[in-house]
């Protein structure tokens, strides 16, 4: 979810949309990292995670402003 509580859309990396990226924004106040995941949809109920990157969060706190 985005900082304002709305869900952030995934980014499609290929034209057919099978490889996608998603970023979850973490928060320093609860020691939660920002996570960026690249994944591939391989079947109706199957997802393969291709890459996951954990970085320092850019936000100090979670919740709504």
C-alpha positions, -999 to +999 in steps of 0.1 A: +000+000+000+011+035-006+017+059+023-018+074+020-034+039+024-042+034-013-028+004-030+001+011-054-003-005-088+022-030-101+045-021-130+044-044-160+079-051-172+068-070-204+041-063-230+021-094-220+023-084-183+037-117-171+068-101-154+059-074-129+074-053-102+060-042-068+074-019-042+063-021-005+074+011+013+087+004+048+092+027+077+121+035+100+099+038+131+090+001+131+123-011+116+107-023+084+127-021+051+114-010+018+110-041-004+110-042-042+100-075-058+102-086-094+079-116-101+066-136-130+030-149-133+034-184-146+000-198-141-035-190-128-024-195-092+014-195-096+039-168-091+077-170-092+097-144-074+127-135-097+143-108-075+137-092-041+156-061-029+155-049+007+167-013+012+166+013+039+131+029+041+128+065+030+099+073+054+103+079+091+069+067+102+039+046+090+003+057+089-017+085+075-006+122+076 
